Amino acid sequence: MRKPLGDVIAALPNAAIVKGTPSPEAPITMLCYDSRRAVMDSLFFCLTGKIADGHRFAMGAYRQGCRAFIVEHIVEDLPDDAVQYAVPNSRTALADCAAAFYNHPEREMRLVGLTGTKGKTTSALLMQSLLTAAGIPTGYIGTNGIHFLDRRIETANSTPESVEIYHHLRAMLDHGVTVCVMEVSSQALWMGRVRGLTFDTCLFTNLSPDHIGGVEHPDFEHYKACKRTLLTDYNASCIMVNADDPAAEDMIEGINAPVVRLRLGNRPDADWIADWRADDIRPVREAGRMGVSFTCTRHGQALEGHHFLPFPGRFNVQNALCALAVACDRFGVEPAVALTALASAVITGRFETIHHPALPHVSFIIDYAHNGASMAAILDALREYNPRRLICLFGSVGDRTFERRAQLAEAAAYRADLCILTSDNPGREDPDAIIAEIDAAFPADACPRLCVPDREEAIRRVVELAEEGDVVLLAGKGHERYQLVGIRRLPFCESDILLDAIGARAGSLMGS
């Protein structure tokens, strides 16, 4: 993209020049907020965050060739040939300029936004699968990155900064994609990353305490209020909710848009409403596959037969209902087409089942479960398959509260038969200290535990320990292809390491 500086600044009617002389016709080829990415002809936004202040990095952007800056206060050390535009909020300015710079792709697309503590990624990727199978080119933005057509792009956050969102929406639109399913985190709503977007449909999955304390939300009410803004502030034509969640009615109170309620099971209550309903949910484990079957009712009409979902647990059936309701109600996909696509859906790092002929009677599962609620849910679901032993390998990311680690320990303490405590993304924290905090939170009579700080070594250890009939859950990393150690992202692909470890065990067995 390339636009005159004056045209980009026109998106900011409250911008005031506080230093330098502007050249309205000067070309702008990129909007950026990371000084390391700044180049000649880029417009740099000094974002103020909870940890870092972008004004401190303005000079770094200048050295990279940048000569135009959006600031919240004057940056004195910038030379006079750099023009500074002051705005009340540089984050909202970034979103407004990005929309204009990329020629408002959001106006030509139908956007689906999901918020909630759990289930966003699975629900969103299932939606993308069902819509794509029905011939509707659909993009995805979320925890697993950015996907459209054959493109896969990693992101640092579930919901990227606004400029990345608009950049990728423009790329999707230019490649013929006119629908985008997007995970919208509470942080993104708080920080204005989705400012300017209008969502065709917004979904609420569920709510439980998470991302609270430290540099995240100050308390649960703030967390909840931020999530609710997706349903109230983005002009959705339709709202869909997991009506089984206790917070659902609070989240939709006072909303004027039509509401579609999704539920599991049936009740005779007079005030009980279900527009989509799943019943008779049964675990299925056969011929190398694990999942559930269920029956489904759409707006009072039963969809014939039992339907298979290749993921375990009632919570994943709720995720599937989200995907089915959006595909069928909002985009006109025939239920039979959607249900066929559902039965063969695959999501990297979300109940990703690894089968290997060397250990045919051991089930290895990679999942992103990384907080107490998600860990408890998947362990409960796996228990339904009556494993000989349920083994859980997990850790906790750095820069989080002890409470989060205690919740992980509580979730695994009596649900697993053996826990391997290891590193996740320790960041700046000492991995041994993180593991010690988790271990200390286990009750005295909880399941046995092994502490193996090196995650690759831990994976090899659990493969050596696995026996026929065991189910082994590797939790926390999921789709990630890196491990954050210090400030470095080191290459780390859990599925590759797991397969290599199984192969090595097979080789040792053959040689013995």
C-alpha positions in Angstrom: 0.0 0.0 0.0 1.1 3.6 -0.6 -0.8 6.8 0.4 0.1 10.4 0.9 0.7 11.4 4.5 -2.1 13.9 4.4 -4.6 11.3 3.4 -3.6 9.1 6.3 -3.7 11.9 8.8 -7.1 12.9 7.6 -8.4 9.9 9.5 -7.4 11.8 12.7 -9.5 15.0 12.9 -8.1 15.8 16.4 -4.4 15.4 15.5 -2.3 18.5 16.1 1.2 19.2 14.8 3.4 19.7 17.9 6.8 19.7 16.2 8.2 19.7 12.7 6.8 20.7 9.3 4.5 18.2 7.5 4.8 17.3 3.9 1.2 16.2 3.1 2.3 14.6 -0.2 5.1 12.6 1.4 4.4 8.9 0.6 3.5 6.5 3.4 4.1 2.9 2.7 3.7 1.3 6.1 2.2 2.0 9.5 4.2 0.6 12.4 4.6 0.7 16.2 7.7 -1.5 16.5 10.8 0.7 15.9 12.7 -2.4 14.7 10.4 -2.6 11.7 10.4 1.1 10.9 11.7 2.0 7.4 11.8 5.1 5.2 8.3 6.3 4.4 6.7 4.6 7.4 4.4 6.4 9.9 5.4 5.5 13.5 2.8 5.3 16.3 4.1 5.7 19.9 1.8 3.3 21.7 1.6 3.5 25.5 1.3 0.1 27.1 1.2 -1.5 30.5 4.9 -2.4 30.3 6.6 -0.2 27.7 6.1 3.3 26.3 6.5 3.6 22.6 7.7 7.2 22.9 11.0 5.8 24.2 11.5 4.0 20.9 10.7 6.9 18.6 14.4 7.8 18.1 15.1 4.2 17.1 12.4 4.5 14.4 14.0 7.8 13.3 17.3 6.1 12.9 15.6 3.5 10.7 14.5 6.3 8.3 11.0 7.2 9.7 10.2 10.9 9.6 6.5 11.0 10.6 5.2 10.2 14.1 2.0 9.9 16.0 2.5 10.8 19.7 0.5 11.4 22.8 3.1 14.0 24.0 6.0 15.7 22.3 9.2 13.7 21.9 11.9 16.2 22.6 14.9 14.3 21.3 13.5 13.8 17.8 15.2 16.1 15.2 13.3 19.0 13.6 12.9 17.2 10.3 10.6 14.7 12.0 7.0 15.8 12.1 5.0 14.9 15.3 1.2 14.7 15.3 -0.2 14.7 18.9 -3.4 12.7 19.5 -5.3 11.9 22.7 -4.8 8.2 22.3 -2.2 6.7 20.0 -3.9 3.2 20.0 -7.2 4.5 18.7 -5.3 6.6 16.2 -3.5 3.5 14.9 -6.9 1.7 14.3 -8.4 4.7 12.6 -5.4 5.2 10.3 -5.1 1.5 9.6 -8.7 1.4 8.4 -8.1 4.3 6.1 -4.7 3.2 4.9 -6.1 -0.2 3.8 -9.2 1.3 2.2 -11.7 -0.1 4.8 -11.7 -3.8 3.9 -14.0 -4.4 6.8 -16.8 -2.7 4.9 -16.7 -5.4 2.1 -16.5 -8.4 4.4 -18.7 -10.3 6.8 -17.0 -10.6 10.1 -17.8 -13.2 12.9 -16.3 -12.4 16.3 -16.0 -14.8 19.2 -15.3 -13.9 22.8 -15.2 -16.0 26.0 -12.7 -17.6 28.3 -12.6 -21.0 26.6 -13.7 -22.4 23.3 -12.9 -19.5 21.0 -10.2 -21.2 18.9 -11.9 -24.5 18.5 -15.3 -22.8 17.6 -13.7 -20.4 15.2 -11.6 -23.0 13.4 -14.6 -25.3 13.1 -16.6 -22.4 11.6 -13.9 -21.8 9.1 -13.8 -25.5 8.2 -17.6 -25.8 7.7 -17.9 -22.6 5.7 -14.9 -23.5 3.5 -16.4 -27.0 2.9 -19.6 -25.3 1.7 -17.6 -23.3 -0.8 -17.5 -20.0 1.1 -13.9 -18.7 1.1 -13.3 -17.9 4.8 -10.3 -16.5 6.7 -9.4 -16.9 10.4 -7.6 -14.7 12.8 -6.9 -16.0 16.3 -4.7 -17.9 18.7 -3.6 -20.4 16.0 -2.5 -17.5 13.7 -4.0 -16.2 10.5 -5.3 -18.6 8.0 -6.8 -18.1 4.6 -6.6 -20.2 1.5 -3.2 -21.9 1.7 -1.6 -19.2 3.8 -0.6 -19.6 7.4 0.9 -16.7 9.4 1.9 -16.7 13.1 0.7 -14.0 15.4 2.0 -12.9 18.8 -1.6 -12.4 20.3 -4.9 -14.1 19.8 -6.2 -10.8 18.5 -3.4 -8.9 16.8 -2.9 -5.1 16.9 -5.4 -3.2 14.7 -2.9 -2.5 11.9 -2.3 -6.2 11.5 -6.0 -6.9 11.5 -6.7 -4.4 8.7 -3.6 -5.5 6.8 -4.7 -9.1 6.8 -8.3 -8.3 6.1 -7.2 -6.4 3.0 -5.0 -9.4 1.9 -8.0 -11.8 2.4 -10.3 -9.5 0.4 -7.8 -9.1 -2.4 -7.6 -12.9 -2.6 -11.3 -13.4 -2.9 -12.0 -14.1 0.8 -15.2 -12.3 2.0 -15.8 -13.9 5.4 -13.4 -13.7 8.4 -13.9 -15.5 11.7 -12.0 -13.8 14.4 -11.2 -14.5 18.1 -11.7 -11.3 20.0 -9.9 -11.4 23.4 -10.7 -9.3 26.4 -7.3 -7.6 26.1 -8.1 -6.7 22.4 -11.4 -5.1 23.4 -9.8 -3.2 26.3 -6.9 -2.0 24.1 -9.0 -1.0 21.1 -7.5 -3.5 18.6 -10.9 -4.2 16.9 -11.9 -0.5 16.8 -13.8 0.4 13.7 -15.0 -3.2 12.9 -18.6 -4.1 12.5 -19.4 -7.8 13.1 -22.1 -9.6 11.3 -22.4 -12.1 14.2 -20.9 -12.1 17.7 -20.7 -15.1 19.9 -20.1 -15.6 23.6 -18.7 -19.0 24.6 -18.4 -18.9 28.4 -16.8 -17.0 31.3 -14.5 -18.0 34.1 -11.7 -16.1 35.9 -8.6 -15.8 33.7 -6.1 -13.1 32.7 -6.5 -11.3 36.0 -3.7 -9.7 37.9 -0.2 -8.5 37.1 -0.2 -6.6 33.7 -3.6 -8.1 32.8 -7.1 -7.2 34.0 -7.3 -5.7 37.5 -10.3 -7.9 38.5 -12.9 -10.3 37.3 -15.6 -7.6 36.8 -13.3 -5.6 34.5 -12.5 -8.8 32.5 -16.2 -9.6 32.2 -17.1 -6.0 31.2 -14.4 -5.9 28.5 -15.7 -9.2 27.0 -19.3 -7.9 27.0 -18.4 -4.9 24.8 -18.1 -7.2 21.8 -21.8 -8.0 22.1 -22.9 -4.4 22.8 -20.5 -2.0 20.9 -19.9 -3.5 17.5 -23.3 -3.3 15.8 -23.8 -7.1 15.4 -26.8 -8.2 13.4 -27.0 -11.4 15.5 -25.8 -12.5 18.9 -25.2 -16.2 19.7 -24.5 -17.4 23.2 -23.8 -20.6 25.1 -26.9 -20.3 27.1 -25.8 -23.0 29.5 -23.1 -20.7 30.9 -24.2 -18.9 34.1 -23.0 -15.6 32.8 -24.9 -15.7 29.5 -28.0 -13.8 30.5 -25.9 -11.0 32.1 -23.9 -10.8 28.9 -26.9 -10.3 26.7 -29.0 -8.1 29.0 -30.4 -5.1 27.2 -29.1 -6.2 23.8 -31.5 -5.3 20.9 -30.0 -7.6 18.3 -31.6 -11.1 17.8 -30.2 -13.7 20.2 -29.6 -17.3 19.3 -29.2 -19.6 22.3 -27.1 -22.8 22.1 -27.6 -25.5 24.8 -26.6 -29.1 25.6 -29.5 -31.3 26.8 -33.1 -30.6 27.4 -35.0 -29.4 30.4 -38.8 -28.9 31.0 -38.4 -25.4 32.6 -40.9 -22.9 31.2 -38.2 -20.2 30.7 -35.7 -22.6 29.1 -35.0 -21.6 25.5 -32.8 -23.4 23.0 -32.5 -22.5 19.4 -29.8 -25.1 18.8 -29.6 -28.1 21.1 -27.3 -31.2 21.3 -28.5 -34.4 23.2 -27.4 -38.0 23.8 -23.7 -37.1 23.9 -21.6 -40.3 23.9 -17.8 -40.9 23.9 -16.4 -42.7 20.9 -13.0 -44.5 20.8 -12.5 -46.9 17.9 -10.2 -47.6 15.0 -7.6 -45.1 16.1 -10.1 -42.2 16.6 -11.5 -40.5 19.6 -14.4 -38.1 19.8 -18.1 -37.9 20.6 -21.4 -38.6 18.9 -24.5 -36.5 19.5 -28.0 -35.8 18.2 -28.9 -32.2 17.2 -32.0 -30.1 17.1 -32.2 -26.9 15.1 -35.0 -24.4 15.9 -37.2 -27.3 17.1 -36.4 -29.5 14.1 -34.4 -32.7 14.8 -31.5 -33.3 12.4 -31.6 -37.0 11.6 -29.1 -39.4 13.0 -26.1 -39.4 15.4 -23.4 -37.0 14.4 -19.7 -37.5 15.0 -17.2 -34.9 16.3 -13.5 -35.8 16.4 -12.9 -34.1 19.7 -13.9 -35.2 23.3 -16.2 -33.8 25.9 -19.4 -31.9 26.2 -17.6 -28.6 26.0 -16.5 -29.4 22.4 -20.0 -30.3 21.4 -20.9 -26.7 22.6 -18.1 -25.4 20.3 -19.5 -27.5 17.5 -23.0 -26.0 18.0 -21.4 -22.5 17.7 -19.9 -23.5 14.3 -23.1 -25.2 13.1 -25.3 -22.3 14.1 -23.2 -19.7 12.3 -22.7 -21.8 9.2 -26.4 -22.7 8.8 -28.3 -19.8 10.3 -26.0 -16.9 9.1 -24.5 -18.3 5.9 -27.1 -20.7 4.6 -25.1 -23.8 4.7 -27.2 -27.0 4.5 -27.0 -28.9 7.8 -26.0 -32.1 6.1 -23.1 -30.4 4.5 -22.0 -28.8 7.7 -22.3 -32.1 9.7 -20.3 -34.0 7.2 -17.5 -31.4 7.4 -17.7 -31.5 11.2 -17.0 -35.2 11.3 -13.6 -34.8 9.6 -12.4 -31.5 11.1 -8.8 -31.3 12.3 -7.5 -28.4 14.4 -3.8 -28.2 15.1 -3.1 -28.2 18.9 -6.7 -28.6 19.9 -7.2 -32.2 20.9 -4.7 -33.2 18.3 -4.5 -37.0 18.6 -1.1 -38.5 17.6 -1.2 -42.2 16.6 1.9 -44.2 15.9 2.0 -47.8 14.8 4.9 -48.4 17.2 2.5 -47.8 20.2 -0.9 -48.5 18.7 -2.7 -48.9 22.0 -1.5 -45.7 23.6 -3.3 -42.4 22.8 -1.2 -39.3 22.8 -3.1 -36.0 22.8 -1.7 -32.5 22.3 -3.9 -29.7 23.6 -3.6 -26.0 24.3 -5.3 -26.3 27.8 -3.3 -23.8 29.8 -5.5 -22.7 32.7 -7.3 -24.6 35.5 -10.7 -24.6 33.9 -9.6 -25.8 30.5 -7.3 -28.4 32.1 -10.1 -29.8 34.3 -12.5 -29.9 31.3 -10.2 -31.9 29.1 -9.1 -34.3 31.8 -12.7 -35.0 32.7 -13.5 -35.6 29.1 -10.6 -38.0 28.7 -11.7 -39.9 31.8 -14.9 -40.9 30.0 -12.7 -43.1 27.7 -11.7 -45.3 30.8 -8.0 -45.2 30.2 -5.7 -47.6 32.1 -3.9 -44.5 33.3 -4.4 -40.9 32.5 -1.0 -39.2 32.4 -0.7 -35.4 32.1 2.4 -33.4 31.1 2.1 -29.7 31.7 3.7 -26.5 33.1 2.8 -22.9 33.4 3.9 -19.8 31.5 6.1 -17.2 33.1 4.9 -13.8 34.4 1.7 -15.2 35.8 0.3 -15.3 39.3 0.6 -18.2 41.8 -3.2 -18.5 41.7 -3.1 -19.6 38.0 -0.5 -22.2 38.9 -2.5 -23.4 41.9 -5.6 -23.8 39.6 -3.6 -26.0 37.2 -2.4 -28.2 40.1 -6.0 -28.4 41.5 -7.3 -29.4 38.1 -4.8 -32.2 37.7 -4.4 -33.4 41.3 -7.1 -36.0 41.4 -8.1 -36.2 37.7 -4.7 -37.5 36.5 -3.0 -40.7 37.6 0.5 -39.3 37.0 1.7 -35.8 36.3 4.9 -34.8 34.6 5.7 -31.2 35.6 7.8 -29.3 33.1 8.3 -25.9 31.4 5.8 -24.2 29.2 6.9 -20.7 28.2 8.9 -19.6 31.2 9.9 -16.2 29.8 12.0 -14.3 32.3 11.1 -16.6 35.2 13.2 -19.5 36.4 11.6 -22.7 35.1 12.5 -24.6 38.3 10.8 -21.9 40.4 7.6 -22.2 38.3 7.6 -26.0 38.6 8.2 -25.7 42.3 5.2 -23.4 42.7 2.9 -25.8 40.8 4.2 -28.8 42.8 3.7 -27.1 46.1 0.1 -26.4 45.2 -0.7 -30.2 44.9 -2.5 -31.6 48.0 -0.5 -34.2 50.0 -2.7 -37.1 48.8 -2.7 -36.1 45.1 -1.4 -38.2 42.2 2.3 -38.9 42.0 4.4 -36.4 40.1 7.8 -36.2 38.3 9.5 -32.8 37.8 11.5 -32.6 34.5 12.2 -29.0 33.7 13.4 -29.5 30.1 10.2 -30.0 28.1 11.7 -32.0 25.3 13.3 -34.4 27.9 9.9 -34.5 29.7 8.2 -35.6 26.5 10.8 -38.4 25.9 10.3 -39.5 29.5 6.6 -39.7 29.3 6.9 -41.8 26.0 9.2 -44.2 27.9 6.6 -44.5 30.7 3.5 -45.0 28.5 2.0 -48.5 28.5 -0.8 -50.2 26.7 -4.2 -48.6 27.4 -2.8 -45.3 28.7 -4.0 -41.9 27.5 -1.2 -39.2 27.6 -2.1 -35.5 27.5 0.5 -33.0 26.6 -1.1 -29.7 27.8 -0.3 -26.1 27.4 1.7 -25.7 24.1 -0.9 -26.9 21.6 -0.4 -25.2 18.2 2.7 -23.2 19.3 5.9 -23.8 17.3 8.2 -22.1 19.8 9.2 -21.9 23.4 9.6 -18.5 25.0 12.8 -18.6 27.2 13.9 -15.2 28.4 13.1 -12.9 25.5 13.9 -15.5 22.9 11.5 -17.6 20.9 13.2 -20.9 20.5 12.0 -23.4 17.9 9.8 -26.0 19.6 7.3 -28.2 17.8 5.6 -30.6 20.3 4.2 -33.0 17.7 7.6 -33.4 16.0 9.3 -34.0 19.3 6.6 -36.5 20.3 6.8 -38.5 17.1 10.6 -38.6 17.2 10.4 -39.8 20.8 7.9 -42.6 19.9 10.1 -43.6 17.0 13.2 -43.7 19.2 11.3 -45.9 21.6 10.2 -48.2 18.8 13.8 -48.4 17.6 15.1 -49.3 21.0 12.4 -52.0 21.4 13.4 -53.5 18.0 17.0 -53.5 19.0 16.5 -55.2 22.3 
